[in-house]
Amino acid sequence: MSRVFVIAREFLGAECLAAVLASSLGVRIAGVAAISGMESREKELTGDVLFVLELCSLEGMGVAKQLKAAGPTRKILAYGVPAELEHLVDWASIGVCGRVVQGAGLAELARAVEQAVGTRLGDAESPCCPDASAADLTGREFEILGLIAQGRSNADIAETLHLQCSTVKNHVHRILVKLEAKGRTQAAAWYRQQPSFLSRSFELG
């Protein structure tokens, strides 16, 4: 199925929803971002991606239009849509292929994702390494994997951690080998299923 890129008002909200989609429904996550940070991520977003966008404000509508302008064939699923906007917006004009209103649950969101990508959830790739202890990642490798799960490129990771790009590439190679992962997407999905990620994502303090 398509990978999913989650965009929310707050970065923590995007991480939490991505964690739920990955761990509970087997969705392949391409990345996460806050609405305010989408402009800097635009060039990274390539391939077959469904954008799941929290669309509850004019700012969210602006992001939808921006995404569609950059890629006319892109699919955008809006969630958290206020009832008062449901009949006031020409959804097709801003590139939205599906909507989930405020107050809807995970089941409704899952059905909307299935309809948008034309694939039943649960048909994603099987997980790679089963648990963190079996993976035996170092602290640095787990840190880099967390950035991969955010959709960061090797160059971006190198800049963030003040490393050489070649060093990051070596770390990424070792991560994929240890996880027996087919690629970055599968490794990122494994990361989001780990208890350490889930507890951090839902931590309020």
N, C-alpha and C positions, 0 to 999 in steps of 0.2 A: 504494500500500500504506500501511498504518499507519506513523506515525512511531514511532521507538524511543527510549525514555529509558533510559539505562544507569545502574545503581546498583551500586557495588562497595564493598568494605570501605574502600579507599583511593581518594581522588579521582583520583590518577594512574592507578590501574588502570582506573577507569571511562573516563578519557580515552583510554587506550591501546586498550581494546576498542572504543570508539566510532570511533576512527580506522580500525581494521581493518575494522569493519562497513561504514563509509562508503566507504573507498577500495577495498576488495577485493570487496565484495558489493553496493555501490550502495544500501545501506540509508539511509533518511532519518532523521537523528538529531534528536530533539526537545530533547535536553539530556543532561547528565551530572551525577552527584552522588555524594558519599560517603554511606554509610549514616547516618553521624552527622549529616549535614547535610540530611536529607530533610524534617525538620519545617518548616524555613524555606522550602522550595521548594514545599510542598503546594499553595498557592493558585495557582501558576503553571501547574499541570498540567491543561490542558483539552484537549478534542477527542479525536480518535481516536489513542490512544497505546498502544503495547505496552511494558510495563515489563520490562526484562531485568535481573533482580536476582541478585546474587551471594548465594546462600542457603546459607551454610555454618556458620551459628551461630544461637543463639536471637535475637540482635539482628536478624539478617536476617529471621527469621520474624516478628518484631514489626513490621518495616517492611511486610512483605507483608500482614499483617492490617490495618495502618493504611491502606494504599493501598486495599484492598478495602472497608474500612468507609467511606472517603470517596467511593468510587464503585463500587457493587456490580457494574456491568457491565465494570469494568476487567479487562484481560487482563494476567496476570503470568507471565513465563517465568523459571523459576529455573535458574541455572547454578552449577557448582561444588558440586553437592550431594554430600556425603560418602556413601559406600556404606552406612555404618552407619545413616544416617538414611532411606535409600531406602524401607525397609519399616516404619518406625516412626512415620511422620507421615501424618496424614490430609490429603493435599495439597489436596483439593477444599475442605476446611473453611477453609483460609487463602487461597483464591482463586487457587491456582496452576494454570494451564491446560497447562503443559508443564514438563519437567525435563531438564537435561543434567548428568550426573554428573561428578564430579571426574575429570580425566584425559582427558576427551573433547576432540576437536579442533574446528577451525573448521567442518569439513564437518558434524559432528553439530549444532553450534549453528545453522548455516545452515538445516538441515532442520527443526529445532525452531521457528525463527522463521517459516519458510514455513508450517508447519502451524498455528502460532498465528494468523497473519494471513490465511491462505488465499490467498496470492499468491506466485508464484515470484519469488525475488530476481533482480535484474537488470532488472526492469521499472520501475525508478524513473525519475524525470524525468531527462532528459539534462542534463549539466553545463552551467553558463552559461559564463562567461569561461574560456578554456582554461588560462591560466597567469598567474602573479603579475605578470610583466612587462607583459602585455597589460592587466591590470586597472588598473595604475598607482595603487594605493591609497597614501595617505599613511600615515605611521607611526601617527597618531592613528586613522585609519579602520581600519587593520589591528588595532589594539588593541581598538577597539569591536567589530569583527567577531568577535574572539576571545571577547568577553563574550557576544555574541549566540549564538555556537556553544555556550556553556554554558547557554543557555536563559534568560538574564537579560532582564528587561523594560527599557524605556527609563528608567523611574524608578530602577531598581536600578543601571543603568549610570551614570546621572547622579550618584547618591550615591557610587558607588565612585570615579569619576574627578573628583569635585568640579566638576561642570559643571551648567549649567542644562538642564532636561529638553528645552526647545526646541532647544538646541544639539545635544543627542544626536539628536533627531529629524531635524535637518538633516543630520547626519553619516550617519545610517542611510539617508536618501533618496539621498545622493550615492553611498553604497556600492552600493545596489541598482542605480542607474543605471550605474555603472562596470562592475559585474559582469553587467549585463543579466539580473539575477535576477528571478524572478517574485515572490519574497517572502523573508522572513527565513530560512525553512527551507532554501531552495535556496542562499542565500548562505552559511549555516552549513555545509552539505554541501560547498560549494566550499572553504571555509576548512580543513576537516578533511582535504581531499585535497592540501593544499600541503605540500611538503617541510619547510618551517619548522615547521609544526604537528607533523608526524610525528616529526621529530628531537627536538623539545621533549618530546613525549609519552613517548618511550622513553628519554629521558635519565635516568640514575640519580643523577647528582650534583646 
